[in-house]
Amino acid sequence: MKRNKKKGIVILLFIAGFFSLSLIGLTQSENDTVNGVSEDTAIVQVDELVQQADDQAVDDVRKIKADKSNILDMGQKSGFRPMNLFRGLLGMLVLVLIAFVFSSNRRAISWGVVGKGLIFQVLLAVGVLYVPFIAAIFDFVGKLFVLILDFTNAGTLFLFKSFATGSIELALQNFAVQILPTIIFFSALTSLLFYLNIIQYIVYGLAWVMTKFMKLSGAESLSVAGNIFLGQTESPLMIKAYLSKMNNSEILLVMLGGMATLAGGVLAVYISFLGGNDPVQRLLFAKHLLTASVMAAPGAVVVSKILVPQTEKIDSNVIIPREEVGKNVLDAISNGTTQGLKLAVNVAAMLLVFIAFIAMFNYIALKFGNLIQINDWIADVTDGRYKELSLQFILGYIFAPVMWLIGVNGQDITLVGRLLGEKVIMTEFIGYVSLAEMKEAGVFTDPKSIIMATYMLCGFANFASIGIQIGGIGSLVPEKRVLLSRYGMRALLGGTIASLLSATIVGALIG
């Protein structure tokens, strides 16, 4: 046990040293630039222009200065500061400590597995951000996702275009017409790829790496790897023959892996949300969302093996059972289309209900704020970011300390904290809708906050997912339903921590 602890400490020290050296090296080659101009220089130039130009020129400069929604590349960052590194390391330490506090068996934690998982996350983030070869791979896959969005638009245009103009009328350019069809097409495409065994081969490769590198069982590694592409109830289907024999640690990882990652269908939707109609930004967010989903897999392992450590003998063989999604290609596409349609309708209904409840809560909060006369005070202390007592204001300030710990810009911590609250209490869909609106409005002080929020929101960790997993996984293995119910809150906590770990690492690396 002492050797295990010493090994874990050595690995954690290695991570801290690696972080420090890599970031110090990067700062020597990277200046604090925004489109090739340093932040301080840009501010001076803006101030000089404001003083010298006439009223029209002043207005133009102010508009440019206020445009914080246009994030075109990683050159737009806040600039490395020692405090960023400190807060990144502090954030990782606090997140691991939170998981440690809620561990079911602290003495049995394998710090070697924890350290390897954290190293895996850090190396992946460094590779995507700064290693051209790895970045090119994620760029290529990101372009495929963007291309899929264009294919979806072709089908959407056929259904909803005007016979008179040949284009979609302005009144129909809304969420239901522009976004939901993406879910349907991607579901059909996923079903086709599954039928052709393409997804299985990719999942097998990732699962084999995790089994060898992180000492996982074959079944749980398959489930975690599958969650990168599939939903939290679809991925366990690949291991349903093994579910009844899985121990407590393995079951929690199956649940937590589903909470920490996103399915491919909604991933494409969020690319459309955040990238809008700008192909460059679409590609940028496609890369980050893909990275976030992949980084979440080792993050889920790290947190899961702290919360419920592995104490039993495991089977490391990686075997993917044959799962029939259709009799032939057309049947597989048809089945995927039907599942996608159900999901799209469910998403639309969920958004309608949750947004209506938010409006109802905010109406009551507004009246209460007027009654006790704090709405004007809230507007003053938040510099107009919040104009009255609301759910967004409450969530923002509840989670603001956590946002500071993980390295979010001090002026944006309440905004990003609000997004985390919306994700956990409602769904990540609501969180990404809000992030897209806030990005478009240019309310963030630091573009890095948008990138960190993108990673933080990546995952199904919300209260509704507890019920989904109990029902979905419980139907595959009824004898584990009580265990699933008992581990629901642990999986929610673990999935949230895993996403926060990814955001913390990326935030420290981009400065």
C-alpha positions in Angstrom: 0.0 0.0 0.0 2.9 2.4 0.9 4.5 1.6 -2.4 1.2 2.4 -4.2 0.9 5.7 -2.5 4.6 6.6 -3.2 4.0 5.7 -6.8 0.9 7.9 -7.0 2.8 10.9 -5.4 5.7 10.5 -7.9 3.2 10.4 -10.9 1.3 13.5 -9.6 4.6 15.3 -9.1 5.5 14.4 -12.7 2.3 15.9 -13.9 3.0 19.1 -12.0 6.5 19.2 -13.4 5.4 18.4 -17.0 2.7 21.1 -16.8 5.2 23.7 -15.6 7.9 22.9 -18.1 5.6 22.6 -21.1 3.8 25.9 -20.3 7.0 27.8 -19.6 8.4 26.5 -22.9 5.3 27.5 -24.7 5.3 31.0 -23.3 8.8 31.6 -24.7 7.6 30.9 -28.2 4.1 32.4 -27.9 3.4 36.1 -27.3 0.2 37.3 -25.8 -1.3 38.1 -29.2 -4.7 38.9 -30.4 -4.6 38.7 -34.2 -0.9 39.4 -34.1 -1.0 42.4 -31.7 -0.2 42.0 -28.0 -3.0 42.7 -25.6 -1.4 45.6 -23.9 -0.4 47.2 -27.3 -4.0 46.6 -28.6 -5.4 48.5 -25.5 -3.0 51.4 -26.0 -3.8 51.6 -29.7 -7.6 51.6 -29.0 -7.2 54.3 -26.4 -5.1 56.5 -28.8 -7.7 56.0 -31.5 -10.5 56.9 -29.1 -8.7 60.2 -28.2 -7.8 61.2 -31.7 -10.7 60.1 -33.9 -13.9 61.9 -34.5 -17.2 60.6 -33.0 -17.9 58.2 -35.9 -14.4 56.7 -35.6 -14.9 56.4 -31.8 -18.1 54.4 -32.3 -16.4 52.1 -34.8 -13.4 51.4 -32.5 -15.7 50.7 -29.6 -17.7 48.2 -31.7 -14.5 46.4 -32.6 -13.3 46.4 -29.0 -16.7 45.0 -27.8 -16.7 42.1 -30.3 -15.6 39.2 -28.2 -17.7 36.5 -29.9 -15.4 36.0 -32.9 -13.0 33.3 -31.8 -11.2 32.3 -34.9 -8.1 30.6 -33.5 -6.1 29.8 -30.4 -4.1 33.0 -31.0 -6.8 34.8 -29.2 -6.0 33.9 -25.6 -5.5 35.8 -22.4 -1.8 35.2 -22.3 0.2 33.0 -19.9 0.6 34.2 -16.4 2.1 32.2 -13.5 -1.3 32.5 -11.7 -2.9 30.6 -14.6 -0.6 27.7 -14.0 -1.1 27.8 -10.2 -4.8 27.9 -10.6 -4.8 25.0 -13.1 -2.7 22.8 -10.7 -4.8 23.9 -7.8 -8.0 23.2 -9.7 -6.8 19.6 -10.5 -5.8 19.0 -6.9 -9.1 20.3 -5.5 -11.1 18.2 -8.0 -9.2 15.0 -7.2 -9.5 15.9 -3.5 -13.3 16.2 -3.8 -13.4 12.7 -5.4 -11.2 11.4 -2.6 -13.6 12.8 0.1 -16.5 10.8 -1.5 -14.5 7.6 -2.1 -16.0 4.4 -0.8 -12.6 3.0 0.1 -9.8 5.5 0.3 -7.1 3.0 1.2 -7.7 0.9 -1.9 -7.3 3.8 -4.4 -4.7 2.9 -7.1 -2.9 6.2 -7.4 -0.9 4.7 -10.3 -4.1 4.4 -12.4 -5.1 7.9 -11.3 -1.8 9.4 -12.3 -1.8 7.6 -15.6 -5.2 8.9 -16.4 -4.3 12.5 -15.6 -1.1 12.1 -17.8 -3.2 10.8 -20.6 -5.5 13.8 -20.4 -2.6 16.3 -20.3 -0.7 14.7 -23.2 -3.9 14.6 -25.3 -4.6 18.3 -24.6 -1.0 19.3 -25.4 -1.1 17.2 -28.6 -4.3 18.7 -29.9 -3.3 22.3 -29.0 0.4 22.3 -29.9 1.5 19.1 -31.8 0.8 19.6 -35.5 0.5 15.9 -36.3 -2.1 15.2 -33.6 -3.9 18.6 -34.3 -4.1 17.6 -38.0 -5.9 14.4 -37.1 -8.5 16.2 -34.9 -8.9 18.8 -37.6 -9.6 16.1 -40.2 -12.2 14.5 -38.0 -13.6 17.9 -37.2 -13.9 18.6 -41.0 -15.9 15.4 -41.3 -18.4 16.6 -38.7 -18.7 19.9 -40.4 -19.2 18.1 -43.7 -22.0 16.0 -42.1 -23.7 19.3 -41.1 -23.6 20.3 -44.8 -25.1 17.0 -45.9 -27.9 17.5 -43.3 -28.6 21.0 -44.7 -29.1 19.4 -48.1 -31.9 17.2 -46.8 -33.4 20.1 -44.7 -33.4 22.3 -47.8 -35.3 19.7 -49.8 -38.0 19.4 -47.2 -38.4 23.1 -46.2 -37.4 25.2 -49.2 -39.9 27.5 -50.9 -41.0 26.5 -54.4 -40.9 30.2 -55.3 -37.4 31.1 -54.1 -35.7 27.7 -53.8 -34.4 28.5 -50.3 -35.7 28.2 -46.8 -37.9 31.2 -45.9 -36.7 33.5 -43.1 -39.7 32.4 -40.9 -38.5 28.8 -41.0 -34.9 29.5 -40.1 -35.3 28.4 -36.5 -34.1 25.7 -34.1 -36.6 23.1 -35.1 -35.8 23.3 -38.8 -32.1 24.1 -38.7 -30.8 22.1 -35.7 -33.1 19.0 -35.0 -32.6 17.4 -38.5 -28.8 17.1 -37.6 -29.8 14.6 -34.8 -31.9 12.5 -37.1 -29.3 12.3 -39.9 -26.4 11.6 -37.5 -28.4 8.8 -35.8 -28.9 7.1 -39.1 -25.3 7.5 -40.0 -24.1 6.1 -36.7 -26.4 3.1 -37.2 -25.0 2.5 -40.7 -21.4 2.7 -39.4 -22.3 0.3 -36.6 -23.8 -2.1 -39.1 -20.6 -1.9 -41.1 -18.5 -2.6 -38.0 -16.5 0.6 -38.4 -17.4 2.0 -35.0 -16.6 -1.3 -33.4 -13.1 -1.4 -34.8 -12.4 2.2 -33.5 -13.9 1.4 -30.1 -11.8 -1.8 -29.9 -8.6 0.1 -30.5 -9.3 2.7 -27.9 -10.5 0.1 -25.4 -7.3 -2.0 -26.0 -5.2 1.0 -25.2 -7.1 1.8 -22.0 -7.0 -1.8 -20.9 -3.2 -2.0 -21.2 -2.4 1.5 -20.1 -4.9 1.9 -17.2 -5.4 -1.8 -16.1 -9.2 -1.8 -16.8 -11.3 -4.8 -17.5 -12.2 -5.4 -21.1 -15.9 -4.8 -20.6 -15.6 -1.5 -18.8 -13.0 -0.2 -21.3 -15.3 -1.0 -24.2 -18.1 0.9 -22.5 -16.0 4.0 -21.8 -14.5 4.0 -25.3 -18.0 3.5 -26.8 -19.3 6.5 -25.0 -17.1 8.7 -27.1 -19.4 7.9 -30.1 -22.6 6.5 -28.6 -25.1 7.6 -26.0 -25.1 6.6 -22.3 -27.7 3.9 -22.9 -26.5 2.7 -26.3 -22.8 2.1 -25.3 -23.7 -0.5 -22.6 -25.5 -2.5 -25.3 -22.1 -3.6 -26.5 -21.3 -5.2 -23.1 -24.8 -6.3 -22.0 -23.6 -9.9 -21.9 -21.1 -8.9 -19.2 -23.2 -6.5 -17.1 -24.5 -9.1 -14.7 -21.0 -10.2 -13.9 -19.5 -6.8 -13.4 -18.4 -5.7 -9.9 -19.3 -2.4 -8.2 -16.3 -0.5 -9.5 -16.9 -1.6 -13.1 -20.6 -0.7 -12.9 -19.8 2.8 -11.6 -17.4 3.4 -14.5 -20.1 2.3 -17.0 -22.4 4.9 -15.5 -19.8 7.6 -15.0 -18.5 7.1 -18.5 -21.9 7.9 -19.9 -22.2 11.0 -17.7 -18.8 12.4 -18.7 -19.1 12.1 -22.5 -21.4 13.1 -25.3 -23.0 11.1 -28.2 -22.0 11.9 -31.7 -25.4 13.1 -32.7 -25.6 15.9 -30.2 -21.9 16.7 -30.7 -22.8 17.7 -34.2 -25.6 19.9 -32.9 -23.3 21.7 -30.5 -20.8 22.4 -33.4 -23.7 24.0 -35.2 -24.7 26.0 -32.1 -21.3 27.4 -31.3 -19.9 27.8 -34.8 -23.0 29.3 -36.4 -22.6 29.8 -40.1 -18.9 30.6 -39.9 -17.0 27.6 -41.4 -13.8 28.5 -39.6 -15.5 28.7 -36.2 -17.4 25.5 -36.9 -14.1 23.7 -37.5 -12.6 25.2 -34.4 -15.4 24.1 -32.1 -15.6 20.7 -33.8 -12.0 20.1 -32.8 -12.6 21.2 -29.3 -15.8 19.3 -28.8 -14.1 16.1 -30.2 -11.1 16.7 -27.9 -13.4 17.2 -24.9 -15.3 14.0 -25.5 -12.0 12.0 -26.0 -10.4 13.6 -22.9 -13.4 12.8 -20.8 -12.8 9.0 -21.2 -9.6 8.9 -19.2 -11.0 11.6 -16.9 -14.0 9.3 -16.2 -11.6 6.5 -15.3 -9.6 8.7 -13.0 -12.6 9.9 -11.0 -14.4 6.5 -11.0 -11.4 4.6 -9.7 -11.2 7.2 -6.8 -14.9 7.1 -6.0 -15.1 3.3 -6.0 -11.6 1.7 -6.3 -11.1 -1.7 -8.0 -10.5 -4.3 -5.4 -11.4 -7.5 -7.3 -9.8 -9.5 -10.0 -10.8 -8.4 -13.5 -10.9 -9.9 -17.0 -8.7 -7.8 -19.3 -9.9 -9.5 -22.5 -11.4 -7.1 -25.0 -14.2 -8.9 -26.9 -16.9 -7.0 -28.8 -20.0 -9.1 -29.2 -22.0 -9.0 -32.4 -24.9 -6.6 -32.1 -27.4 -6.6 -34.9 -28.8 -3.1 -35.8 -30.4 -4.2 -39.0 -30.9 -7.0 -41.4 -29.1 -5.0 -44.2 -27.8 -1.6 -44.9 -31.2 0.0 -45.7 -32.7 -1.6 -42.6 -29.9 -0.3 -40.4 -30.4 3.3 -41.8 -34.1 3.0 -41.3 -33.7 1.9 -37.7 -31.2 4.7 -37.0 -33.6 7.3 -38.6 -36.4 6.1 -36.4 -34.2 6.3 -33.2 -33.0 9.8 -34.3 -36.5 11.0 -34.9 -37.5 9.9 -31.3 -34.4 11.6 -29.9 -35.1 14.9 -31.8 -38.7 15.0 -30.6 -37.5 14.3 -27.1 -34.9 17.1 -27.3 -37.5 19.5 -28.6 -40.0 18.6 -25.9 -37.3 18.8 -23.2 -36.1 22.2 -24.3 -39.7 23.5 -24.4 -40.4 22.4 -20.9 -37.2 23.4 -19.2 -37.1 26.8 -20.8 -40.7 27.4 -19.8 -39.8 26.4 -16.2 -36.8 28.8 -16.2 -39.1 31.6 -17.4 -41.6 30.7 -14.6 -38.9 30.6 -12.0 -37.4 33.9 -13.2 -40.8 35.6 -13.1 -41.3 34.6 -9.5 -37.8 35.6 -8.6 -38.3 39.0 -10.3 -41.4 39.7 -8.3 -39.6 38.5 -5.1 -36.7 40.7 -5.9 -39.0 43.7 -6.4 -40.7 42.9 -3.1 -37.4 43.0 -1.1 -35.9 45.6 -3.3 -32.7 43.9 -4.4 -33.0 43.9 -8.2 -31.4 47.4 -8.5 -28.6 46.3 -6.1 -28.0 43.1 -8.2 -27.7 45.3 -11.4 -25.2 47.6 -9.7 -22.9 44.9 -8.2 -22.8 42.9 -11.4 -22.2 45.9 -13.7 -25.4 45.2 -15.5 -24.6 41.5 -16.4 -27.6 40.5 -14.3 -30.5 42.9 -14.1 -32.6 41.2 -11.4 -32.8 38.2 -9.2 -33.0 35.1 -11.5 -32.0 31.5 -11.7 -29.0 32.5 -13.8 -27.8 34.9 -11.2 -28.2 32.4 -8.3 -26.4 29.6 -10.2 -23.7 31.9 -11.4 -22.7 32.9 -7.9 -23.1 29.4 -6.3 -20.6 27.9 -8.8 -18.4 31.0 -9.2 -15.8 29.7 -6.6 -15.4 26.5 -8.5 -14.9 28.4 -11.7 -12.1 30.5 -10.1 -10.4 27.3 -8.9 -10.3 25.8 -12.4 -8.8 28.9 -13.9 -11.7 30.9 -15.5 -11.1 34.6 -15.9 -12.2 36.4 -12.7 -14.7 38.6 -14.6 -16.3 35.6 -16.2 -16.6 33.2 -13.3 -20.3 33.9 -12.6 -21.2 33.5 -16.3 -19.4 30.2 -16.6 -20.7 29.1 -13.2 -24.2 29.8 -14.4 -23.6 27.4 -17.4 -22.4 24.6 -15.0 -25.5 25.1 -12.9 -27.8 24.9 -16.0 -26.0 21.7 -17.1 -26.3 19.9 -13.8 -29.8 21.0 -12.9 -31.3 20.8 -16.3 -29.2 19.4 -19.2 -26.0 20.2 -21.1 -28.3 21.1 -24.1 -29.6 24.1 -22.1 -26.1 25.0 -21.2 -24.8 25.0 -24.8 -27.9 27.0 -25.9 -27.0 29.6 -23.3 -23.3 29.5 -24.2 -24.1 30.1 -27.8 -26.3 33.1 -27.0 -23.7 34.5 -24.6 -20.9 34.1 -27.1 -23.0 35.8 -29.8 -23.8 38.7 -27.4 -20.1 39.1 -26.6 -20.5 39.1 -22.9 -17.3 37.2 -22.0 -14.3 39.3 -21.1 -11.8 36.5 -22.0 -12.3 34.3 -25.1 -10.6 31.5 -23.1 -13.8 31.3 -21.0 -15.8 30.2 -24.0 -13.3 27.4 -24.8 -13.2 26.2 -21.1 -17.0 26.3 -21.0 -17.1 24.2 -24.1 -15.1 21.5 -22.3 -16.9 21.9 -19.0 -20.4 21.3 -20.6 -19.3 18.3 -22.5 -21.1 15.4 -20.9 -24.5 14.1 -19.9 -23.9 14.7 -16.1 -27.3 16.0 -15.0 -30.1 14.8 -12.7 -32.3 13.6 -15.6 -29.4 11.2 -16.7 -29.7 9.4 -13.4 -33.2 8.3 -14.3 -32.2 7.6 -17.9 -29.4 5.3 -16.8 -31.4 3.5 -14.1 -34.1 2.8 -16.7 -31.8 2.1 -19.7 -29.0 0.1 -18.1 -31.5 -1.4 -15.6 -33.5 -2.9 -18.4 -30.4 -4.8 -19.6 -29.5 -6.1 -16.1 -32.5 -5.9 -13.7 -30.6 -7.5 -10.8 -28.3 -4.4 -10.8 -31.1 -1.8 -10.6 -30.7 -1.2 -6.9 -27.0 -0.7 -7.3 -27.6 1.7 -10.2 -30.0 3.7 -8.0 -27.4 3.8 -5.2 -24.6 5.0 -7.5 -26.7 7.6 -9.4 -25.5 10.6 -7.4 -21.9 9.3 -7.4 -22.0 9.0 -11.2 -23.4 12.5 -11.5 -20.7 13.9 -9.2 -18.0 12.0 -11.0 -19.1 12.9 -14.5 -19.1 16.6 -13.5 -15.6 16.4 -12.0 -14.3 14.6 -15.1 -15.6 17.4 -17.4 -14.1 20.0 -15.0 -10.8 18.3 -15.1 -10.7 18.6 -18.9 -11.6 22.3 -18.8 -9.0 22.9 -16.1 -6.2 21.3 -18.1 -7.1 23.0 -21.4 -7.5 26.4 -19.6 -4.0 26.1 -18.1 -2.5 25.1 -21.4 -4.0 27.9 -23.6 -3.0 30.5 -21.0 
